[in-house]
Amino acid sequence: MSSLPLRTLVASLAVAALAACGGDVFSPTDGGNSNDGGGTSDGGGTNDGGLTIDCPSSIPSSGANCAKEGLECEYGTSAELQCNTLATCQGGHWNVVPPVPDACQPPSSKCPPSFAQVPVDQACPDAVGTTCDYPQGTCGCTDYFGGPVPADAAAAARWYCDNPAPGCPMPRPRIGSPCSQEGQECNYSPCTPSGTGTLCQNGTWHEQMIACAQ
């Protein structure tokens, strides 16, 4: 077991899987599970994108000065972190990581019609690399669940859906949005290419490094 930097892992695996398998990503257009990363402070402790008031209302410039060390702010409308922009205050400057190139594609016909109809744990040899965003959370078809990558992706692939611990919000909270239970861990299929681990720390959700089997 080893601790993996999720953003790096997600980026590399997603690009590789999509390139190799022709995977698609489904993002609904009804806004049921998305938040606009823009906007200004509403004076109530968060801005209108759902982030804390400490986060800039729009994406900061990489390298620009920042005051709150360790602050993380996610901008974008996707349920998947890899499809959004993540800005982190490190050493007094913003480190801005843009969406993974070509990882998020238009809606796929391979996605089941609804979250409830996803056949979790069933084989999906014809949909490897497909990720499906629903108002209730993210599902997908992958051969990678944190262990060794199998030689035959189609034979090993199966459907999964986000299934965090009881009491965790669904869908996944935006990194940088408020949380109330200090130390709470909510993992959204973190050992899959499109998954994310989260931790409530200092009143906001942070991306968390997860130990995945190698």
C-alpha positions as CSV (number, residue, x, y, z in Angstrom):
1,M,0.0,0.0,0.0
2,S,1.2,3.5,-0.7
3,S,-0.1,7.0,-0.4
4,L,-0.9,8.4,-3.8
5,P,-1.3,12.1,-4.8
6,L,-4.8,11.8,-6.2
7,R,-4.8,14.7,-8.6
8,T,-1.6,13.3,-10.3
9,L,-2.9,9.8,-10.3
10,V,-6.3,10.8,-11.7
11,A,-4.7,12.9,-14.4
12,S,-2.3,10.2,-15.7
13,L,-4.8,7.3,-15.4
14,A,-7.7,9.2,-17.0
15,V,-5.7,10.3,-20.0
16,A,-4.2,6.8,-20.5
17,A,-7.6,5.1,-20.1
18,L,-9.3,7.4,-22.5
19,A,-6.6,7.2,-25.1
20,A,-6.4,3.4,-24.9
21,C,-10.1,2.6,-24.6
22,G,-11.9,5.5,-26.3
23,G,-13.8,6.2,-23.1
24,D,-16.5,8.9,-22.8
25,V,-17.7,11.1,-20.0
26,F,-21.4,12.0,-19.4
27,S,-22.2,15.3,-17.9
28,P,-25.9,16.2,-17.5
29,T,-27.0,19.7,-18.7
30,D,-29.8,20.2,-16.2
31,G,-27.4,21.5,-13.6
32,G,-28.6,19.0,-11.0
33,N,-25.1,18.3,-9.7
34,S,-23.1,21.2,-10.7
35,N,-22.0,24.6,-9.3
36,D,-20.7,27.6,-11.1
37,G,-17.1,28.4,-10.0
38,G,-17.6,32.1,-10.6
39,G,-19.5,34.8,-8.7
40,T,-18.9,37.2,-5.8
41,S,-19.2,36.9,-2.1
42,D,-22.8,36.9,-0.8
43,G,-21.7,38.0,2.7
44,G,-22.9,34.8,4.3
45,G,-19.5,33.0,4.6
46,T,-19.5,31.5,1.1
47,N,-19.6,32.8,-2.4
48,D,-22.4,32.0,-4.8
49,G,-20.4,29.0,-6.3
50,G,-20.6,27.2,-2.9
51,L,-17.0,27.9,-1.9
52,T,-15.9,29.5,1.3
53,I,-15.4,33.3,1.4
54,D,-11.7,32.7,1.6
55,C,-11.7,31.4,-2.0
56,P,-11.5,34.0,-4.7
57,S,-14.8,34.3,-6.6
58,S,-13.0,33.4,-9.8
59,I,-10.0,31.3,-10.7
60,P,-6.8,33.0,-9.5
61,S,-3.7,33.3,-11.6
62,S,-1.1,30.7,-11.1
63,G,1.7,32.2,-9.1
64,A,-0.4,35.1,-7.7
65,N,-0.1,35.9,-4.0
66,C,-2.4,34.2,-1.5
67,A,-2.7,34.5,2.2
68,K,-4.2,31.3,3.6
69,E,-1.6,28.5,3.4
70,G,-3.2,25.2,2.4
71,L,-6.4,26.7,1.1
72,E,-7.9,24.6,-1.7
73,C,-10.6,26.0,-4.1
74,E,-12.3,24.0,-6.9
75,Y,-13.8,25.8,-9.9
76,G,-16.0,24.2,-12.5
77,T,-19.4,22.5,-13.1
78,S,-18.4,18.8,-13.3
79,A,-19.0,16.3,-10.5
80,E,-15.5,15.1,-11.3
81,L,-12.5,16.9,-9.8
82,Q,-10.3,16.0,-12.8
83,C,-12.7,18.0,-15.1
84,N,-12.5,21.1,-12.9
85,T,-9.7,23.6,-12.0
86,L,-8.1,23.2,-8.5
87,A,-6.3,26.2,-7.0
88,T,-4.1,25.6,-3.9
89,C,-2.4,28.2,-1.8
90,Q,1.2,26.9,-1.4
91,G,4.1,28.9,0.0
92,G,2.2,32.2,-0.3
93,H,1.3,31.7,-4.0
94,W,-1.5,30.0,-5.9
95,N,-0.8,26.7,-7.7
96,V,-3.5,26.3,-10.3
97,V,-4.1,22.9,-11.8
98,P,-6.4,23.0,-14.9
99,P,-8.8,20.2,-16.0
100,V,-7.1,17.1,-17.3
101,P,-6.8,17.5,-21.1
102,D,-9.4,15.6,-23.1
103,A,-10.5,13.7,-20.0
104,C,-14.1,15.0,-20.1
105,Q,-16.1,14.4,-23.2
106,P,-19.7,15.1,-24.3
107,P,-22.5,12.8,-23.1
108,S,-22.1,9.1,-23.8
109,S,-24.8,6.8,-25.0
110,K,-23.1,4.1,-23.0
111,C,-24.2,5.5,-19.7
112,P,-27.3,4.0,-18.1
113,P,-30.3,6.4,-18.1
114,S,-30.2,7.1,-14.3
115,F,-28.0,6.6,-11.2
116,A,-30.4,3.9,-9.9
117,Q,-30.1,1.9,-13.1
118,V,-26.3,1.6,-13.1
119,P,-25.6,-2.2,-12.7
120,V,-22.9,-1.8,-10.0
121,D,-20.2,-4.5,-10.0
122,Q,-21.5,-6.0,-13.2
123,A,-19.1,-6.4,-16.2
124,C,-19.1,-3.6,-18.8
125,P,-16.6,-4.8,-21.5
126,D,-18.1,-2.4,-24.1
127,A,-18.0,0.7,-21.9
128,V,-14.4,0.7,-20.5
129,G,-13.3,4.3,-19.7
130,T,-16.9,5.7,-19.6
131,T,-17.7,8.0,-16.7
132,C,-21.3,9.1,-16.0
133,D,-22.3,12.1,-13.9
134,Y,-25.7,12.1,-12.3
135,P,-27.3,14.5,-9.8
136,Q,-26.8,11.8,-7.1
137,G,-23.1,11.2,-7.9
138,T,-20.6,9.8,-10.3
139,C,-20.6,6.3,-11.8
140,G,-18.3,4.7,-14.4
141,C,-16.9,1.6,-16.0
142,T,-13.3,0.9,-15.3
143,D,-10.8,-2.0,-14.9
144,Y,-8.7,0.0,-12.4
145,F,-9.7,0.0,-8.7
146,G,-6.4,0.8,-7.1
147,G,-4.6,-2.5,-7.7
148,P,-2.4,-3.7,-10.6
149,V,-3.7,-2.8,-14.0
150,P,-5.0,-6.0,-15.7
151,A,-3.7,-7.1,-19.1
152,D,-7.3,-7.4,-20.4
153,A,-9.1,-4.3,-19.6
154,A,-12.4,-5.3,-21.2
155,A,-12.5,-8.6,-19.3
156,A,-11.8,-6.9,-15.9
157,A,-14.0,-3.8,-16.3
158,R,-17.1,-3.4,-14.1
159,W,-19.5,-0.7,-13.2
160,Y,-19.0,1.3,-10.0
161,C,-20.8,4.3,-8.3
162,D,-19.8,6.7,-5.6
163,N,-20.6,5.1,-2.3
164,P,-19.2,7.2,0.6
165,A,-19.6,6.4,4.3
166,P,-23.0,7.2,6.0
167,G,-23.4,10.9,6.8
168,C,-21.3,12.0,3.8
169,P,-22.8,14.4,1.4
170,M,-23.9,13.3,-2.1
171,P,-23.0,14.2,-4.6
172,R,-19.3,15.0,-3.8
173,P,-18.8,18.4,-2.1
174,R,-16.7,20.9,-4.0
175,I,-13.2,21.2,-2.7
176,G,-13.1,24.4,-0.7
177,S,-16.8,24.3,0.2
178,P,-17.8,24.5,3.9
179,C,-18.0,21.4,6.1
180,S,-19.0,21.1,9.8
181,Q,-17.6,17.8,11.1
182,E,-13.9,18.3,11.6
183,G,-11.9,15.2,10.5
184,Q,-14.7,13.6,8.6
185,E,-13.5,11.5,5.6
186,C,-15.7,11.0,2.6
187,N,-14.3,9.0,-0.2
188,Y,-15.9,9.0,-3.6
189,S,-14.5,6.0,-5.4
190,P,-11.0,7.4,-4.7
191,C,-9.1,4.4,-6.2
192,T,-10.8,4.7,-9.6
193,P,-9.4,7.1,-12.3
194,S,-12.2,9.6,-11.8
195,G,-12.6,9.3,-8.0
196,T,-11.8,11.7,-5.2
197,G,-11.0,11.4,-1.5
198,T,-12.1,14.3,0.7
199,L,-11.3,15.4,4.2
200,C,-13.1,18.0,6.4
201,Q,-10.3,20.2,7.7
202,N,-10.5,23.7,9.3
203,G,-14.1,24.0,8.2
204,T,-13.6,23.2,4.5
205,W,-13.4,20.2,2.3
206,H,-9.9,19.2,1.1
207,E,-8.7,16.7,-1.4
208,Q,-7.2,13.8,0.6
209,M,-4.4,11.4,-0.3
210,I,-5.6,7.8,-0.2
211,A,-3.6,4.6,0.1
212,C,-4.6,2.4,-2.9
213,A,-3.2,-1.1,-3.5
214,Q,-0.5,-1.2,-6.2
